[in-house]
Amino acid sequence: MALEEILAQRGHLVVDGAMGTEMFARGLTAGDAPERMNLDVPRKVEEVHQAYVDAGSDIFLTNSFGGTRYRLALHKLDDRVVEVNEAAANNGRVVADRADRQILVAGSVGPTGELIAPLGPLEFADAVDAFAEQTAGLSAGGVDIVWIETMSSLVEVEAAVVGTRRSCDLPIAVTMSFDTAGRTMMGVTGAQAATRLTELGVAALGANCGNNLADTEAALAEMREVAGVPVISKANAGIPQWRGAELSYSGTPEVMAAHAQRARRIGVEIIGGCCGNTPAHVSFIRGVLDGAVKVPEPHAEAVPENRSSRPERRGDRPQRRRRRRS
């Protein structure tokens, strides 16, 4: 089923949360590639996808964010690009196909980690080749849509779109990361992004990751004014903070659900989370968007340690360029 058909049926769609932190919880070690787990421990990858489906996701992204030859070369996997990406798609397909409702599998495509000429050493044609190689694997594995994410440069976005169209005819979604004053690291505004992405003919566009919710929401508002296709929000769970040796995020499920409600009010149709968002966050977002959960107060920023992160349902008693999704 095409993205526009399922969106027309349901009115809004919920996307999954972070992949990296869920992989670390299942044995990924610092410095290794999450993408390797598609080959070595596919059942653990499936567990993550299943957790997000159980939380209410209509769409989930494959474990292939760093799946270009340039990112995989850091882990000596650059000779297995198609294999890694096909496995990532297969792992997602297994979970989606056994669900009791229609679930879309989105093939995650992140930045190469290289600057494209004239700003850097990577030639545009070589970037196109790399994206074509990755998306060929994702297409062979059975994804429903190619999801290009966490982009800062419109030139790299174009290379990814051109490469995808060389390898397959799947619909394409693109999200960019807005870091400072509503602009990407390369200075792109939400309006500029939406204008160019519309010209490229993508099926959906929006924002993911980002420094904070305020900048993401500002960019989304600009994009909604320009875009003629569905708009996506997949923001980080607040601001990352180091607590000892662990990285935690300030955005609780309540905070992200309140963001989801604000995004929906400005016309964003596809909403989930990026770094720091867990299945608990997605469950809260699902409940709020469906009207089954009371919208949290805007000032709610933390859940007491002795309180469950389960959403309070109505009627219940009170009870950077090299960044990867994590």
C-alpha positions as CSV (number, residue, x, y, z in Angstrom):
1,M,0.0,0.0,0.0
2,A,1.4,3.4,-0.9
3,L,2.2,6.0,1.7
4,E,-0.6,8.4,0.5
5,E,-3.2,5.6,0.7
6,I,-2.5,4.5,4.2
7,L,-2.2,8.2,5.3
8,A,-5.6,8.9,3.7
9,Q,-7.1,5.9,5.7
10,R,-5.7,6.8,9.1
11,G,-5.4,10.6,9.0
12,H,-2.0,10.7,10.6
13,L,0.8,8.1,10.9
14,V,3.2,7.4,13.8
15,V,6.8,6.5,13.1
16,D,9.2,4.7,15.3
17,G,11.9,6.1,17.7
18,A,15.6,5.7,18.0
19,M,17.5,2.6,16.7
20,G,21.0,3.0,18.1
21,T,20.1,3.1,21.8
22,E,17.9,0.1,21.4
23,M,20.8,-1.8,19.7
24,F,23.1,-0.9,22.6
25,A,20.5,-2.3,25.0
26,R,20.8,-5.6,23.0
27,G,24.5,-6.0,23.0
28,L,26.0,-3.4,20.5
29,T,29.4,-2.3,21.7
30,A,30.8,1.2,21.4
31,G,32.7,1.6,18.1
32,D,31.0,-1.2,16.3
33,A,28.4,-0.8,13.5
34,P,24.7,-1.3,14.3
35,E,24.3,-2.4,10.7
36,R,26.5,-5.5,11.4
37,M,23.8,-6.8,13.7
38,N,21.5,-7.2,10.7
39,L,23.8,-10.1,9.7
40,D,25.0,-11.4,13.0
41,V,22.0,-11.2,15.3
42,P,18.9,-10.5,13.1
43,R,16.5,-11.5,15.8
44,K,17.7,-8.7,18.0
45,V,17.0,-6.2,15.2
46,E,13.6,-7.7,14.7
47,E,13.0,-7.3,18.5
48,V,13.5,-3.5,18.1
49,H,11.1,-3.3,15.2
50,Q,8.5,-5.4,17.0
51,A,8.7,-3.2,20.1
52,Y,7.9,-0.1,18.0
53,V,5.1,-1.9,16.2
54,D,3.7,-2.9,19.6
55,A,4.0,0.7,20.8
56,G,1.8,1.8,17.8
57,S,4.1,2.7,15.0
58,D,2.6,2.6,11.5
59,I,6.1,3.0,9.9
60,F,9.5,1.9,11.2
61,L,12.9,2.5,9.8
62,T,15.4,-0.2,9.0
63,N,18.7,-0.6,10.8
64,S,20.7,0.8,7.9
65,F,21.3,4.5,8.7
66,G,25.1,4.1,8.1
67,G,24.6,1.8,5.2
68,T,26.6,3.5,2.5
69,R,30.1,2.2,1.5
70,Y,31.7,5.3,3.1
71,R,30.2,4.6,6.5
72,L,30.6,0.9,6.3
73,A,34.2,1.3,5.4
74,L,34.9,2.5,9.0
75,H,33.9,-1.1,10.1
76,K,35.5,-3.0,7.1
77,L,32.0,-3.8,5.7
78,D,32.2,-1.7,2.5
79,D,32.5,-4.8,0.4
80,R,29.1,-6.0,1.8
81,V,27.0,-3.0,1.2
82,V,24.1,-4.7,-0.7
83,E,24.2,-7.7,1.6
84,V,24.0,-5.5,4.8
85,N,21.2,-3.4,3.4
86,E,19.2,-6.3,2.0
87,A,19.5,-8.0,5.4
88,A,18.3,-4.8,7.2
89,A,15.2,-4.7,4.9
90,N,14.6,-8.4,5.3
91,N,14.6,-8.0,9.1
92,G,12.0,-5.3,8.9
93,R,9.9,-7.2,6.4
94,V,9.6,-10.2,8.8
95,V,8.1,-8.0,11.5
96,A,5.8,-6.0,9.2
97,D,4.5,-9.0,7.4
98,R,3.4,-10.7,10.6
99,A,1.6,-7.6,12.0
100,D,-2.1,-7.6,12.3
101,R,-2.3,-4.2,10.5
102,Q,-0.6,-2.6,7.6
103,I,2.9,-1.5,8.5
104,L,5.3,0.3,6.2
105,V,9.0,-0.6,6.2
106,A,11.1,2.5,5.5
107,G,14.7,1.9,4.3
108,S,16.8,4.3,6.4
109,V,19.5,6.1,4.4
110,G,21.8,8.5,6.3
111,P,24.6,10.9,5.2
112,T,27.8,9.5,3.8
113,G,29.8,11.4,6.4
114,E,31.8,13.2,3.6
115,L,31.5,16.7,2.2
116,I,30.6,16.8,-1.5
117,A,32.7,18.9,-3.9
118,P,33.5,21.7,-4.1
119,L,33.3,21.8,-0.3
120,G,35.0,18.4,0.2
121,P,36.7,15.5,-1.6
122,L,33.6,13.5,-2.5
123,E,32.5,13.9,-6.1
124,F,28.7,14.2,-6.7
125,A,28.7,11.2,-9.1
126,D,30.5,9.1,-6.5
127,A,27.9,10.0,-3.9
128,V,25.1,9.1,-6.3
129,D,26.8,5.7,-6.9
130,A,27.0,5.1,-3.2
131,F,23.4,5.8,-2.6
132,A,22.3,3.8,-5.6
133,E,24.3,0.8,-4.2
134,Q,22.7,1.1,-0.7
135,T,19.2,1.5,-2.0
136,A,19.5,-1.4,-4.4
137,G,20.1,-3.6,-1.3
138,L,17.1,-2.0,0.6
139,S,14.9,-2.5,-2.5
140,A,15.9,-6.1,-2.9
141,G,15.1,-6.7,0.8
142,G,11.5,-5.4,0.3
143,V,11.2,-2.0,1.8
144,D,8.1,0.0,1.0
145,I,9.7,3.4,0.9
146,V,13.3,4.9,0.9
147,W,13.7,7.2,3.9
148,I,16.6,9.6,3.5
149,E,17.3,11.2,6.9
150,T,19.4,13.5,9.0
151,M,20.6,15.5,6.0
152,S,22.2,18.9,6.3
153,S,23.1,19.6,2.6
154,L,20.6,19.9,-0.3
155,V,23.4,18.7,-2.6
156,E,23.7,15.5,-0.7
157,V,20.0,15.1,-0.6
158,E,19.9,15.4,-4.4
159,A,22.6,12.8,-4.7
160,A,20.6,10.4,-2.5
161,V,17.4,11.0,-4.5
162,V,19.2,10.6,-7.9
163,G,20.9,7.4,-6.6
164,T,17.7,6.0,-5.3
165,R,15.9,6.5,-8.5
166,R,18.7,4.9,-10.4
167,S,18.3,1.7,-8.3
168,C,14.5,1.5,-7.8
169,D,11.2,3.1,-8.3
170,L,10.2,3.3,-4.7
171,P,8.6,6.4,-3.1
172,I,11.1,8.6,-1.3
173,A,10.8,10.5,2.0
174,V,13.5,13.1,3.1
175,T,14.1,14.6,6.4
176,M,16.7,17.2,7.3
177,S,18.3,18.1,10.6
178,F,17.8,21.7,11.8
179,D,20.3,22.6,14.4
180,T,20.6,26.4,15.0
181,A,18.0,29.1,14.5
182,G,15.9,26.8,12.4
183,R,18.7,26.1,9.9
184,T,20.7,23.0,9.1
185,M,24.4,22.8,9.7
186,M,24.9,23.9,6.1
187,G,22.5,26.9,6.5
188,V,19.4,25.5,4.9
189,T,16.1,26.9,6.2
190,G,12.9,24.9,6.4
191,A,11.4,26.9,3.5
192,Q,14.4,26.3,1.3
193,A,14.4,22.6,2.1
194,A,10.7,22.2,1.3
195,T,11.0,24.2,-1.9
196,R,13.9,22.1,-3.2
197,L,12.5,18.8,-2.0
198,T,9.2,19.5,-3.7
199,E,11.1,20.2,-6.9
200,L,12.8,16.8,-6.5
201,G,9.3,15.2,-6.3
202,V,9.6,13.4,-3.0
203,A,6.6,11.7,-1.5
204,A,7.1,13.3,2.0
205,L,9.5,15.7,3.6
206,G,10.3,17.1,7.0
207,A,12.7,17.3,9.9
208,N,14.4,14.8,12.2
209,C,17.1,14.8,14.9
210,G,18.1,18.5,15.6
211,N,19.4,20.4,18.5
212,N,16.1,21.2,20.2
213,L,12.4,21.0,19.8
214,A,11.9,24.7,19.3
215,D,14.2,24.9,16.2
216,T,12.7,21.7,14.8
217,E,9.2,23.1,15.2
218,A,10.1,26.4,13.6
219,A,11.5,24.6,10.6
220,L,8.4,22.4,10.4
221,A,6.1,25.4,10.4
222,E,8.1,26.8,7.4
223,M,8.0,23.5,5.6
224,R,4.3,23.1,6.1
225,E,3.7,26.5,4.5
226,V,5.6,25.4,1.3
227,A,5.1,21.7,1.1
228,G,2.5,20.1,-1.1
229,V,3.2,16.6,0.3
230,P,2.9,15.1,3.8
231,V,5.3,16.6,6.4
232,I,7.3,14.5,8.8
233,S,8.5,15.3,12.4
234,K,11.0,12.9,13.9
235,A,12.6,15.0,16.6
236,N,15.2,14.2,19.2
237,A,13.9,13.6,22.8
238,G,15.0,16.9,24.1
239,I,18.6,17.7,24.7
240,P,21.3,15.0,25.3
241,Q,23.0,15.1,28.7
242,W,25.9,13.1,30.0
243,R,25.2,11.3,33.4
244,G,28.4,9.6,34.3
245,A,29.3,7.4,31.4
246,E,25.8,7.3,30.0
247,L,24.1,9.7,27.6
248,S,20.5,10.5,28.5
249,Y,17.9,12.8,27.0
250,S,15.8,15.4,28.7
251,G,12.7,14.7,26.7
252,T,10.4,12.3,28.5
253,P,7.5,10.6,26.8
254,E,5.2,13.4,28.1
255,V,7.5,16.1,26.5
256,M,7.6,14.3,23.2
257,A,3.8,13.7,23.2
258,A,3.2,17.4,23.8
259,H,5.6,18.1,20.9
260,A,3.6,15.7,18.7
261,Q,0.4,17.5,19.5
262,R,1.9,20.9,18.6
263,A,3.3,19.4,15.4
264,R,-0.1,18.0,14.5
265,R,-1.7,21.4,15.0
266,I,0.5,23.0,12.4
267,G,-0.4,20.3,9.9
268,V,2.4,17.7,10.3
269,E,0.9,14.3,9.4
270,I,3.7,11.8,10.1
271,I,5.2,12.0,13.6
272,G,7.7,9.9,15.6
273,G,11.0,10.4,17.3
274,C,14.7,10.3,16.7
275,C,17.6,10.1,19.2
276,G,16.5,9.3,22.7
277,N,13.0,8.2,21.8
278,T,12.1,4.7,23.1
279,P,9.0,2.5,22.5
280,A,7.5,4.3,25.6
281,H,7.8,7.6,23.9
282,V,6.2,6.2,20.7
283,S,3.3,4.7,22.8
284,F,2.7,8.1,24.4
285,I,2.8,9.9,21.0
286,R,0.3,7.3,19.6
287,G,-2.1,7.8,22.5
288,V,-2.1,11.6,22.3
289,L,-2.5,11.7,18.5
290,D,-5.3,9.2,18.7
291,G,-7.1,11.1,21.4
292,A,-6.9,8.2,23.8
293,V,-4.3,9.9,26.1
294,K,-4.6,13.3,27.8
295,V,-2.2,15.8,26.3
296,P,0.5,16.5,28.9
297,E,1.0,19.9,30.3
298,P,3.6,21.9,28.4
299,H,5.8,22.3,31.4
300,A,6.0,18.5,32.1
301,E,9.7,17.7,31.6
302,A,10.3,14.7,33.8
303,V,8.7,11.5,35.0
304,P,9.5,10.7,38.7
305,E,11.7,7.7,39.0
306,N,9.0,5.8,40.9
307,R,6.3,6.4,38.2
308,S,5.6,4.2,35.2
309,S,6.1,5.8,31.8
310,R,2.8,4.2,30.7
311,P,0.6,6.8,29.2
312,E,-2.3,8.0,31.4
313,R,-5.4,7.1,29.4
314,R,-8.6,9.0,29.8
315,G,-10.6,7.4,32.7
316,D,-7.5,6.1,34.4
317,R,-6.8,7.1,38.0
318,P,-3.8,9.2,38.6
319,Q,-1.2,6.8,38.8
320,R,26.8,16.0,13.2
321,R,27.4,15.0,10.0
322,R,28.6,11.8,11.5
323,R,25.8,11.6,14.0
324,R,23.8,8.5,13.9
325,R,20.3,7.9,15.2
326,S,20.7,6.8,18.8
